[in-house]
Amino acid sequence: MAGKQNCPIHATPECFEPALDPIVAKAYDGYCTKIEYPYVRIIPKGWKPGA
């Protein structure tokens, strides 16, 4: 893996986990683990803050 992707919500790589399941990865970039602790937020592909 080249480098860790930044979380689109917090702009840091520490709370972002990429979607590993190939079916989930078709629709979602990954998960933010910090937004609603202890839960995670699923980030759809192409999502931008404020959109």
C-alpha positions in Angstrom: 0.0 0.0 0.0 1.5 3.3 -1.0 0.1 5.5 1.8 -2.9 5.9 3.9 -5.8 7.9 2.4 -7.0 11.0 4.3 -10.5 11.0 5.9 -12.6 13.4 3.8 -14.4 14.6 7.0 -11.3 15.3 9.1 -8.6 15.6 6.5 -6.3 13.3 8.5 -5.4 9.6 7.8 -5.7 8.5 11.5 -9.5 8.0 11.5 -10.0 6.6 8.0 -10.2 2.9 7.2 -10.7 1.9 3.5 -13.4 -0.5 2.5 -11.8 -3.9 2.2 -14.8 -5.9 0.9 -14.8 -5.7 -2.9 -18.6 -5.4 -3.0 -18.7 -2.6 -0.5 -15.7 -0.8 -2.1 -17.8 -0.4 -5.4 -20.1 2.1 -3.6 -18.1 3.3 -0.6 -14.6 4.7 -0.1 -14.3 3.6 3.5 -15.1 4.4 7.1 -14.5 7.3 9.5 -13.9 5.7 12.9 -13.9 9.0 14.8 -17.2 10.7 13.8 -19.7 9.0 16.1 -17.6 7.0 18.5 -17.9 4.0 19.2 -19.7 3.7 15.8 -18.3 4.4 12.3 -19.6 6.5 9.5 -19.6 5.0 6.0 -18.3 7.4 3.4 -19.8 7.0 -0.1 -17.7 7.4 -3.2 -17.4 11.0 -4.4 -18.7 12.4 -1.1 -17.4 16.0 -0.4 -17.9 17.9 2.9 -20.8 20.3 2.7 -22.4 18.6 -0.3 
